[in-house]
Structures are given as structure tokens and as C-alpha cells.
Amino acid sequence: MGTRFVVCVSTECLGEFSSDDLTVGRAYEVLAGPDEHNTIRLIDDSGEYYLYPMDCFVPH
């Protein structure tokens, strides 16, 4: 399987969590997922890798 990317389309799906580390319209490389909780692991704008809800993204 090749490298997968997703594009952030919304940060509203994060709810009460900070959206400072995601940029709407930016493409992110998927490191893992989606898993059984519909989350994906990616490196965000902070340079760290975290789990995010897939609802924030669309395939690129």
C-alpha cells in the first residue's frame, strides 16, 4: 500500500479539544488507521503524532 494522505476539512469535530494543531485545507500523511473508533494517527502541525477523529478529514 502506498502513502495515504487526508485533508482536514473541519476542526469542529474536535469539540472541546484545541484545534490549534490542525489547519483546515492542509493535507496530512496518515500513519495508521482508521481504527475501530474511526480515528487516524497523523503528525499534526505541532510535529507530534496524535489520534484524530476521521470525521475531520477527507481522503486526498
PQR file of N, CA, C, O and H, with PARSE charges and radii, in Angstrom:
ATOM      1  N   MET A   1       0.841  -1.181   0.000 -0.4000 1.5000
ATOM      2  CA  MET A   1       0.000   0.000   0.000 -0.0000 2.0000
ATOM      3  C   MET A   1       0.884   1.241   0.000  0.5500 1.7000
ATOM      4  O   MET A   1       1.889   1.281   0.709 -0.5500 1.4000
ATOM      5  N   GLY A   2       0.529   2.238  -0.773 -0.4000 1.5000
ATOM      6  CA  GLY A   2       1.288   3.469  -0.834 -0.0000 2.0000
ATOM      7  C   GLY A   2       0.966   4.395   0.325  0.5500 1.7000
ATOM      8  O   GLY A   2       0.137   4.091   1.182 -0.5500 1.4000
ATOM      9  H   GLY A   2      -0.288   2.205  -1.350  0.4000 1.0000
ATOM     10  N   THR A   3       1.633   5.513   0.324 -0.4000 1.5000
ATOM     11  CA  THR A   3       1.393   6.513   1.357 -0.0000 2.0000
ATOM     12  C   THR A   3       0.003   7.098   1.181  0.5500 1.7000
ATOM     13  O   THR A   3      -0.418   7.414   0.068 -0.5500 1.4000
ATOM     14  H   THR A   3       2.306   5.760  -0.372  0.4000 1.0000
ATOM     15  N   ARG A   4      -0.702   7.239   2.296 -0.4000 1.5000
ATOM     16  CA  ARG A   4      -2.044   7.819   2.261 -0.0000 2.0000
ATOM     17  C   ARG A   4      -2.023   9.207   2.881  0.5500 1.7000
ATOM     18  O   ARG A   4      -1.324   9.464   3.861 -0.5500 1.4000
ATOM     19  H   ARG A   4      -0.360   6.983   3.200  0.4000 1.0000
ATOM     20  N   PHE A   5      -2.799  10.082   2.292 -0.4000 1.5000
ATOM     21  CA  PHE A   5      -2.953  11.433   2.817 -0.0000 2.0000
ATOM     22  C   PHE A   5      -4.427  11.740   2.983  0.5500 1.7000
ATOM     23  O   PHE A   5      -5.276  11.200   2.274 -0.5500 1.4000
ATOM     24  H   PHE A   5      -3.367   9.873   1.496  0.4000 1.0000
ATOM     25  N   VAL A   6      -4.714  12.614   3.926 -0.4000 1.5000
ATOM     26  CA  VAL A   6      -6.061  13.132   4.131 -0.0000 2.0000
ATOM     27  C   VAL A   6      -5.961  14.647   4.201  0.5500 1.7000
ATOM     28  O   VAL A   6      -4.904  15.201   4.503 -0.5500 1.4000
ATOM     29  H   VAL A   6      -4.024  13.053   4.502  0.4000 1.0000
ATOM     30  N   VAL A   7      -7.081  15.309   3.916 -0.4000 1.5000
ATOM     31  CA  VAL A   7      -7.154  16.765   4.009 -0.0000 2.0000
ATOM     32  C   VAL A   7      -8.104  17.118   5.140  0.5500 1.7000
ATOM     33  O   VAL A   7      -9.208  16.580   5.228 -0.5500 1.4000
ATOM     34  H   VAL A   7      -7.940  14.859   3.670  0.4000 1.0000
ATOM     35  N   CYS A   8      -7.671  18.019   5.997 -0.4000 1.5000
ATOM     36  CA  CYS A   8      -8.520  18.487   7.093 -0.0000 2.0000
ATOM     37  C   CYS A   8      -9.619  19.377   6.515  0.5500 1.7000
ATOM     38  O   CYS A   8      -9.336  20.355   5.823 -0.5500 1.4000
ATOM     39  H   CYS A   8      -6.774  18.456   5.925  0.4000 1.0000
ATOM     40  N   VAL A   9     -10.869  19.031   6.803 -0.4000 1.5000
ATOM     41  CA  VAL A   9     -11.994  19.814   6.296 -0.0000 2.0000
ATOM     42  C   VAL A   9     -12.742  20.539   7.408  0.5500 1.7000
ATOM     43  O   VAL A   9     -13.570  21.408   7.133 -0.5500 1.4000
ATOM     44  H   VAL A   9     -11.099  18.237   7.365  0.4000 1.0000
ATOM     45  N   SER A  10     -12.460  20.194   8.654 -0.4000 1.5000
ATOM     46  CA  SER A  10     -13.138  20.829   9.778 -0.0000 2.0000
ATOM     47  C   SER A  10     -12.386  20.533  11.064  0.5500 1.7000
ATOM     48  O   SER A  10     -11.791  19.467  11.220 -0.5500 1.4000
ATOM     49  H   SER A  10     -11.787  19.489   8.877  0.4000 1.0000
ATOM     50  N   THR A  11     -12.421  21.486  11.975 -0.4000 1.5000
ATOM     51  CA  THR A  11     -11.893  21.238  13.316 -0.0000 2.0000
ATOM     52  C   THR A  11     -13.024  21.197  14.338  0.5500 1.7000
ATOM     53  O   THR A  11     -12.779  20.975  15.524 -0.5500 1.4000
ATOM     54  H   THR A  11     -12.905  22.352  11.848  0.4000 1.0000
ATOM     55  N   GLU A  12     -14.257  21.408  13.890 -0.4000 1.5000
ATOM     56  CA  GLU A  12     -15.415  21.361  14.785 -0.0000 2.0000
ATOM     57  C   GLU A  12     -15.606  19.978  15.388  0.5500 1.7000
ATOM     58  O   GLU A  12     -16.170  19.852  16.475 -0.5500 1.4000
ATOM     59  H   GLU A  12     -14.456  21.588  12.926  0.4000 1.0000
ATOM     60  N   CYS A  13     -15.152  18.949  14.708 -0.4000 1.5000
ATOM     61  CA  CYS A  13     -15.295  17.578  15.199 -0.0000 2.0000
ATOM     62  C   CYS A  13     -14.445  17.321  16.434  0.5500 1.7000
ATOM     63  O   CYS A  13     -14.606  16.291  17.089 -0.5500 1.4000
ATOM     64  H   CYS A  13     -14.694  19.051  13.825  0.4000 1.0000
ATOM     65  N   LEU A  14     -13.548  18.233  16.760 -0.4000 1.5000
ATOM     66  CA  LEU A  14     -12.695  18.068  17.934 -0.0000 2.0000
ATOM     67  C   LEU A  14     -13.403  18.459  19.223  0.5500 1.7000
ATOM     68  O   LEU A  14     -12.916  18.171  20.317 -0.5500 1.4000
ATOM     69  H   LEU A  14     -13.417  19.070  16.227  0.4000 1.0000
ATOM     70  N   GLY A  15     -14.555  19.116  19.095 -0.4000 1.5000
ATOM     71  CA  GLY A  15     -15.318  19.510  20.274 -0.0000 2.0000
ATOM     72  C   GLY A  15     -14.532  20.452  21.161  0.5500 1.7000
ATOM     73  O   GLY A  15     -14.059  21.497  20.714 -0.5500 1.4000
ATOM     74  H   GLY A  15     -14.950  19.350  18.206  0.4000 1.0000
ATOM     75  N   GLU A  16     -14.397  20.070  22.433 -0.4000 1.5000
ATOM     76  CA  GLU A  16     -13.730  20.932  23.415 -0.0000 2.0000
ATOM     77  C   GLU A  16     -12.210  20.913  23.305  0.5500 1.7000
ATOM     78  O   GLU A  16     -11.531  21.706  23.957 -0.5500 1.4000
ATOM     79  H   GLU A  16     -14.782  19.222  22.795  0.4000 1.0000
ATOM     80  N   PHE A  17     -11.669  20.013  22.484 -0.4000 1.5000
ATOM     81  CA  PHE A  17     -10.217  19.932  22.342 -0.0000 2.0000
ATOM     82  C   PHE A  17      -9.703  21.036  21.429  0.5500 1.7000
ATOM     83  O   PHE A  17     -10.431  21.517  20.561 -0.5500 1.4000
ATOM     84  H   PHE A  17     -12.220  19.368  21.954  0.4000 1.0000
ATOM     85  N   SER A  18      -8.469  21.432  21.620 -0.4000 1.5000
ATOM     86  CA  SER A  18      -7.864  22.516  20.855 -0.0000 2.0000
ATOM     87  C   SER A  18      -7.705  22.133  19.387  0.5500 1.7000
ATOM     88  O   SER A  18      -7.337  21.007  19.055 -0.5500 1.4000
ATOM     89  H   SER A  18      -7.877  21.041  22.326  0.4000 1.0000
ATOM     90  N   SER A  19      -7.989  23.087  18.529 -0.4000 1.5000
ATOM     91  CA  SER A  19      -7.808  22.867  17.091 -0.0000 2.0000
ATOM     92  C   SER A  19      -6.566  23.587  16.582  0.5500 1.7000
ATOM     93  O   SER A  19      -6.373  23.707  15.372 -0.5500 1.4000
ATOM     94  H   SER A  19      -8.288  24.002  18.798  0.4000 1.0000
ATOM     95  N   ASP A  20      -5.721  24.069  17.493 -0.4000 1.5000
ATOM     96  CA  ASP A  20      -4.532  24.833  17.102 -0.0000 2.0000
ATOM     97  C   ASP A  20      -3.533  24.024  16.286  0.5500 1.7000
ATOM     98  O   ASP A  20      -2.714  24.597  15.568 -0.5500 1.4000
ATOM     99  H   ASP A  20      -5.877  23.972  18.476  0.4000 1.0000
ATOM    100  N   ASP A  21      -3.590  22.706  16.386 -0.4000 1.5000
ATOM    101  CA  ASP A  21      -2.589  21.871  15.736 -0.0000 2.0000
ATOM    102  C   ASP A  21      -3.048  21.276  14.413  0.5500 1.7000
ATOM    103  O   ASP A  21      -2.349  20.448  13.829 -0.5500 1.4000
ATOM    104  H   ASP A  21      -4.255  22.240  16.969  0.4000 1.0000
ATOM    105  N   LEU A  22      -4.224  21.694  13.932 -0.4000 1.5000
ATOM    106  CA  LEU A  22      -4.718  21.280  12.619 -0.0000 2.0000
ATOM    107  C   LEU A  22      -5.069  22.516  11.814  0.5500 1.7000
ATOM    108  O   LEU A  22      -5.578  23.498  12.355 -0.5500 1.4000
ATOM    109  H   LEU A  22      -4.792  22.367  14.406  0.4000 1.0000
ATOM    110  N   THR A  23      -4.795  22.463  10.513 -0.4000 1.5000
ATOM    111  CA  THR A  23      -5.118  23.559   9.613 -0.0000 2.0000
ATOM    112  C   THR A  23      -6.118  23.068   8.579  0.5500 1.7000
ATOM    113  O   THR A  23      -5.832  22.133   7.830 -0.5500 1.4000
ATOM    114  H   THR A  23      -4.382  21.665  10.073  0.4000 1.0000
ATOM    115  N   VAL A  24      -7.289  23.693   8.533 -0.4000 1.5000
ATOM    116  CA  VAL A  24      -8.301  23.333   7.541 -0.0000 2.0000
ATOM    117  C   VAL A  24      -7.724  23.588   6.152  0.5500 1.7000
ATOM    118  O   VAL A  24      -7.170  24.655   5.886 -0.5500 1.4000
ATOM    119  H   VAL A  24      -7.521  24.453   9.141  0.4000 1.0000
ATOM    120  N   GLY A  25      -7.860  22.592   5.265 -0.4000 1.5000
ATOM    121  CA  GLY A  25      -7.344  22.683   3.906 -0.0000 2.0000
ATOM    122  C   GLY A  25      -5.965  22.073   3.726  0.5500 1.7000
ATOM    123  O   GLY A  25      -5.505  21.906   2.596 -0.5500 1.4000
ATOM    124  H   GLY A  25      -8.310  21.726   5.481  0.4000 1.0000
ATOM    125  N   ARG A  26      -5.307  21.743   4.811 -0.4000 1.5000
ATOM    126  CA  ARG A  26      -3.959  21.165   4.733 -0.0000 2.0000
ATOM    127  C   ARG A  26      -4.031  19.650   4.623  0.5500 1.7000
ATOM    128  O   ARG A  26      -4.895  19.013   5.225 -0.5500 1.4000
ATOM    129  H   ARG A  26      -5.680  21.879   5.728  0.4000 1.0000
ATOM    130  N   ALA A  27      -3.107  19.073   3.842 -0.4000 1.5000
ATOM    131  CA  ALA A  27      -3.003  17.618   3.716 -0.0000 2.0000
ATOM    132  C   ALA A  27      -2.060  17.088   4.784  0.5500 1.7000
ATOM    133  O   ALA A  27      -1.032  17.695   5.084 -0.5500 1.4000
ATOM    134  H   ALA A  27      -2.405  19.591   3.352  0.4000 1.0000
ATOM    135  N   TYR A  28      -2.427  15.940   5.352 -0.4000 1.5000
ATOM    136  CA  TYR A  28      -1.630  15.274   6.385 -0.0000 2.0000
ATOM    137  C   TYR A  28      -1.422  13.819   5.989  0.5500 1.7000
ATOM    138  O   TYR A  28      -2.324  13.173   5.456 -0.5500 1.4000
ATOM    139  H   TYR A  28      -3.262  15.447   5.108  0.4000 1.0000
ATOM    140  N   GLU A  29      -0.226  13.313   6.255 -0.4000 1.5000
ATOM    141  CA  GLU A  29       0.062  11.907   5.992 -0.0000 2.0000
ATOM    142  C   GLU A  29      -0.525  11.049   7.103  0.5500 1.7000
ATOM    143  O   GLU A  29      -0.336  11.338   8.285 -0.5500 1.4000
ATOM    144  H   GLU A  29       0.507  13.837   6.688  0.4000 1.0000
ATOM    145  N   VAL A  30      -1.237   9.995   6.722 -0.4000 1.5000
ATOM    146  CA  VAL A  30      -1.828   9.071   7.687 -0.0000 2.0000
ATOM    147  C   VAL A  30      -0.778   8.040   8.071  0.5500 1.7000
ATOM    148  O   VAL A  30      -0.223   7.357   7.210 -0.5500 1.4000
ATOM    149  H   VAL A  30      -1.391   9.760   5.762  0.4000 1.0000
ATOM    150  N   LEU A  31      -0.509   7.930   9.365 -0.4000 1.5000
ATOM    151  CA  LEU A  31       0.457   6.950   9.862 -0.0000 2.0000
ATOM    152  C   LEU A  31      -0.220   5.628  10.190  0.5500 1.7000
ATOM    153  O   LEU A  31       0.389   4.568  10.047 -0.5500 1.4000
ATOM    154  H   LEU A  31      -0.959   8.484  10.065  0.4000 1.0000
ATOM    155  N   ALA A  32      -1.478   5.681  10.631 -0.4000 1.5000
ATOM    156  CA  ALA A  32      -2.237   4.472  10.966 -0.0000 2.0000
ATOM    157  C   ALA A  32      -3.718   4.807  11.034  0.5500 1.7000
ATOM    158  O   ALA A  32      -4.113   5.933  11.337 -0.5500 1.4000
ATOM    159  H   ALA A  32      -1.972   6.542  10.748  0.4000 1.0000
ATOM    160  N   GLY A  33      -4.533   3.780  10.740 -0.4000 1.5000
ATOM    161  CA  GLY A  33      -5.976   3.930  10.892 -0.0000 2.0000
ATOM    162  C   GLY A  33      -6.674   4.028   9.566  0.5500 1.7000
ATOM    163  O   GLY A  33      -6.021   3.961   8.524 -0.5500 1.4000
ATOM    164  H   GLY A  33      -4.212   2.866  10.494  0.4000 1.0000
ATOM    165  N   PRO A  34      -7.973   4.184   9.566 -0.5600 1.5000
ATOM    166  CA  PRO A  34      -8.801   4.351  10.759  0.2800 2.0000
ATOM    167  C   PRO A  34      -8.945   3.045  11.534  0.5500 1.7000
ATOM    168  O   PRO A  34      -8.904   1.954  10.966 -0.5500 1.4000
ATOM    169  N   ASP A  35      -9.113   3.186  12.840 -0.4000 1.5000
ATOM    170  CA  ASP A  35      -9.263   2.023  13.707 -0.0000 2.0000
ATOM    171  C   ASP A  35     -10.735   1.797  14.045  0.5500 1.7000
ATOM    172  O   ASP A  35     -11.618   2.401  13.435 -0.5500 1.4000
ATOM    173  H   ASP A  35      -9.146   4.072  13.303  0.4000 1.0000
ATOM    174  N   GLU A  36     -10.992   0.929  15.013 -0.4000 1.5000
ATOM    175  CA  GLU A  36     -12.378   0.597  15.371 -0.0000 2.0000
ATOM    176  C   GLU A  36     -13.132   1.781  15.966  0.5500 1.7000
ATOM    177  O   GLU A  36     -14.360   1.749  16.045 -0.5500 1.4000
ATOM    178  H   GLU A  36     -10.275   0.438  15.508  0.4000 1.0000
ATOM    179  N   HIS A  37     -12.422   2.820  16.384 -0.4000 1.5000
ATOM    180  CA  HIS A  37     -13.063   4.025  16.918 -0.0000 2.0000
ATOM    181  C   HIS A  37     -13.148   5.131  15.867  0.5500 1.7000
ATOM    182  O   HIS A  37     -13.488   6.270  16.184 -0.5500 1.4000
ATOM    183  H   HIS A  37     -11.424   2.846  16.320  0.4000 1.0000
ATOM    184  N   ASN A  38     -12.837   4.788  14.608 -0.4000 1.5000
ATOM    185  CA  ASN A  38     -12.854   5.723  13.487 -0.0000 2.0000
ATOM    186  C   ASN A  38     -11.896   6.896  13.714  0.5500 1.7000
ATOM    187  O   ASN A  38     -12.218   8.046  13.414 -0.5500 1.4000
ATOM    188  H   ASN A  38     -12.561   3.862  14.351  0.4000 1.0000
ATOM    189  N   THR A  39     -10.711   6.578  14.251 -0.4000 1.5000
ATOM    190  CA  THR A  39      -9.678   7.590  14.420 -0.0000 2.0000
ATOM    191  C   THR A  39      -8.471   7.232  13.563  0.5500 1.7000
ATOM    192  O   THR A  39      -8.228   6.067  13.246 -0.5500 1.4000
ATOM    193  H   THR A  39     -10.450   5.644  14.494  0.4000 1.0000
ATOM    194  N   ILE A  40      -7.724   8.267  13.200 -0.4000 1.5000
ATOM    195  CA  ILE A  40      -6.496   8.081  12.435 -0.0000 2.0000
ATOM    196  C   ILE A  40      -5.342   8.724  13.195  0.5500 1.7000
ATOM    197  O   ILE A  40      -5.528   9.684  13.943 -0.5500 1.4000
ATOM    198  H   ILE A  40      -7.921   9.213  13.457  0.4000 1.0000
ATOM    199  N   ARG A  41      -4.156   8.180  12.990 -0.4000 1.5000
ATOM    200  CA  ARG A  41      -2.953   8.738  13.617 -0.0000 2.0000
ATOM    201  C   ARG A  41      -2.178   9.478  12.533  0.5500 1.7000
ATOM    202  O   ARG A  41      -1.905   8.937  11.462 -0.5500 1.4000
ATOM    203  H   ARG A  41      -4.005   7.400  12.383  0.4000 1.0000
ATOM    204  N   LEU A  42      -1.831  10.727  12.833 -0.4000 1.5000
ATOM    205  CA  LEU A  42      -1.063  11.531  11.892 -0.0000 2.0000
ATOM    206  C   LEU A  42      -0.174  12.505  12.643  0.5500 1.7000
ATOM    207  O   LEU A  42      -0.355  12.736  13.838 -0.5500 1.4000
ATOM    208  H   LEU A  42      -2.053  11.167  13.704  0.4000 1.0000
ATOM    209  N   ILE A  43       0.786  13.072  11.932 -0.4000 1.5000
ATOM    210  CA  ILE A  43       1.638  14.113  12.506 -0.0000 2.0000
ATOM    211  C   ILE A  43       0.963  15.446  12.234  0.5500 1.7000
ATOM    212  O   ILE A  43       0.766  15.833  11.082 -0.5500 1.4000
ATOM    213  H   ILE A  43       0.933  12.885  10.961  0.4000 1.0000
ATOM    214  N   ASP A  44       0.609  16.149  13.314 -0.4000 1.5000
ATOM    215  CA  ASP A  44      -0.109  17.412  13.157 -0.0000 2.0000
ATOM    216  C   ASP A  44       0.867  18.585  13.045  0.5500 1.7000
ATOM    217  O   ASP A  44       2.074  18.382  12.917 -0.5500 1.4000
ATOM    218  H   ASP A  44       0.769  15.835  14.249  0.4000 1.0000
ATOM    219  N   ASP A  45       0.345  19.798  13.094 -0.4000 1.5000
ATOM    220  CA  ASP A  45       1.167  20.994  12.906 -0.0000 2.0000
ATOM    221  C   ASP A  45       2.181  21.214  14.029  0.5500 1.7000
ATOM    222  O   ASP A  45       3.128  21.981  13.859 -0.5500 1.4000
ATOM    223  H   ASP A  45      -0.635  19.963  13.199  0.4000 1.0000
ATOM    224  N   SER A  46       1.995  20.555  15.164 -0.4000 1.5000
ATOM    225  CA  SER A  46       2.952  20.684  16.270 -0.0000 2.0000
ATOM    226  C   SER A  46       4.190  19.817  16.037  0.5500 1.7000
ATOM    227  O   SER A  46       5.195  19.958  16.734 -0.5500 1.4000
ATOM    228  H   SER A  46       1.225  19.932  15.302  0.4000 1.0000
ATOM    229  N   GLY A  47       4.106  18.914  15.045 -0.4000 1.5000
ATOM    230  CA  GLY A  47       5.206  17.999  14.769 -0.0000 2.0000
ATOM    231  C   GLY A  47       5.119  16.698  15.546  0.5500 1.7000
ATOM    232  O   GLY A  47       5.987  15.835  15.417 -0.5500 1.4000
ATOM    233  H   GLY A  47       3.290  18.800  14.480  0.4000 1.0000
ATOM    234  N   GLU A  48       4.073  16.554  16.352 -0.4000 1.5000
ATOM    235  CA  GLU A  48       3.850  15.336  17.135 -0.0000 2.0000
ATOM    236  C   GLU A  48       2.772  14.493  16.463  0.5500 1.7000
ATOM    237  O   GLU A  48       1.964  15.009  15.691 -0.5500 1.4000
ATOM    238  H   GLU A  48       3.368  17.255  16.456  0.4000 1.0000
ATOM    239  N   TYR A  49       2.762  13.196  16.760 -0.4000 1.5000
ATOM    240  CA  TYR A  49       1.702  12.364  16.193 -0.0000 2.0000
ATOM    241  C   TYR A  49       0.628  12.102  17.241  0.5500 1.7000
ATOM    242  O   TYR A  49       0.911  11.794  18.398 -0.5500 1.4000
ATOM    243  H   TYR A  49       3.418  12.777  17.388  0.4000 1.0000
ATOM    244  N   TYR A  50      -0.618  12.237  16.786 -0.4000 1.5000
ATOM    245  CA  TYR A  50      -1.780  12.090  17.657 -0.0000 2.0000
ATOM    246  C   TYR A  50      -2.890  11.381  16.905  0.5500 1.7000
ATOM    247  O   TYR A  50      -2.859  11.263  15.680 -0.5500 1.4000
ATOM    248  H   TYR A  50      -0.848  12.487  15.846  0.4000 1.0000
ATOM    249  N   LEU A  51      -3.873  10.911  17.663 -0.4000 1.5000
ATOM    250  CA  LEU A  51      -5.092  10.352  17.087 -0.0000 2.0000
ATOM    251  C   LEU A  51      -6.109  11.465  16.903  0.5500 1.7000
ATOM    252  O   LEU A  51      -6.300  12.304  17.784 -0.5500 1.4000
ATOM    253  H   LEU A  51      -3.898  11.007  18.658  0.4000 1.0000
ATOM    254  N   TYR A  52      -6.757  11.462  15.749 -0.4000 1.5000
ATOM    255  CA  TYR A  52      -7.813  12.427  15.456 -0.0000 2.0000
ATOM    256  C   TYR A  52      -9.012  11.689  14.884  0.5500 1.7000
ATOM    257  O   TYR A  52      -8.848  10.644  14.253 -0.5500 1.4000
ATOM    258  H   TYR A  52      -6.602  10.781  15.034  0.4000 1.0000
ATOM    259  N   PRO A  53     -10.228  12.218  15.096 -0.5600 1.5000
ATOM    260  CA  PRO A  53     -11.415  11.597  14.507  0.2800 2.0000
ATOM    261  C   PRO A  53     -11.380  11.723  12.984  0.5500 1.7000
ATOM    262  O   PRO A  53     -11.057  12.785  12.451 -0.5500 1.4000
ATOM    263  N   MET A  54     -11.709  10.648  12.299 -0.4000 1.5000
ATOM    264  CA  MET A  54     -11.722  10.646  10.837 -0.0000 2.0000
ATOM    265  C   MET A  54     -12.732  11.653  10.293  0.5500 1.7000
ATOM    266  O   MET A  54     -12.616  12.089   9.148 -0.5500 1.4000
ATOM    267  H   MET A  54     -11.972   9.786  12.732  0.4000 1.0000
ATOM    268  N   ASP A  55     -13.723  12.027  11.107 -0.4000 1.5000
ATOM    269  CA  ASP A  55     -14.741  12.988  10.666 -0.0000 2.0000
ATOM    270  C   ASP A  55     -14.155  14.354  10.313  0.5500 1.7000
ATOM    271  O   ASP A  55     -14.804  15.139   9.622 -0.5500 1.4000
ATOM    272  H   ASP A  55     -13.817  11.673  12.038  0.4000 1.0000
ATOM    273  N   CYS A  56     -12.959  14.646  10.768 -0.4000 1.5000
ATOM    274  CA  CYS A  56     -12.303  15.930  10.482 -0.0000 2.0000
ATOM    275  C   CYS A  56     -11.657  15.960   9.096  0.5500 1.7000
ATOM    276  O   CYS A  56     -11.208  17.016   8.651 -0.5500 1.4000
ATOM    277  H   CYS A  56     -12.432  14.008  11.329  0.4000 1.0000
ATOM    278  N   PHE A  57     -11.606  14.818   8.409 -0.4000 1.5000
ATOM    279  CA  PHE A  57     -10.793  14.684   7.202 -0.0000 2.0000
ATOM    280  C   PHE A  57     -11.544  14.012   6.057  0.5500 1.7000
ATOM    281  O   PHE A  57     -12.539  13.316   6.259 -0.5500 1.4000
ATOM    282  H   PHE A  57     -11.971  13.960   8.771  0.4000 1.0000
ATOM    283  N   VAL A  58     -11.035  14.245   4.853 -0.4000 1.5000
ATOM    284  CA  VAL A  58     -11.465  13.505   3.665 -0.0000 2.0000
ATOM    285  C   VAL A  58     -10.198  12.974   2.995  0.5500 1.7000
ATOM    286  O   VAL A  58      -9.129  13.569   3.133 -0.5500 1.4000
ATOM    287  H   VAL A  58     -10.227  14.810   4.689  0.4000 1.0000
ATOM    288  N   PRO A  59     -10.310  11.851   2.268 -0.5600 1.5000
ATOM    289  CA  PRO A  59      -9.133  11.321   1.564  0.2800 2.0000
ATOM    290  C   PRO A  59      -8.605  12.333   0.556  0.5500 1.7000
ATOM    291  O   PRO A  59      -9.372  13.098  -0.029 -0.5500 1.4000
ATOM    292  N   HIS A  60      -7.312  12.332   0.362 -0.4000 1.5000
ATOM    293  CA  HIS A  60      -6.671  13.245  -0.594 -0.0000 2.0000
ATOM    294  C   HIS A  60      -6.279  12.469  -1.827  0.5500 1.7000
ATOM    295  O   HIS A  60      -5.722  13.040  -2.764 -0.5500 1.4000
ATOM    296  H   HIS A  60      -6.689  11.710   0.838  0.4000 1.0000
TER
END
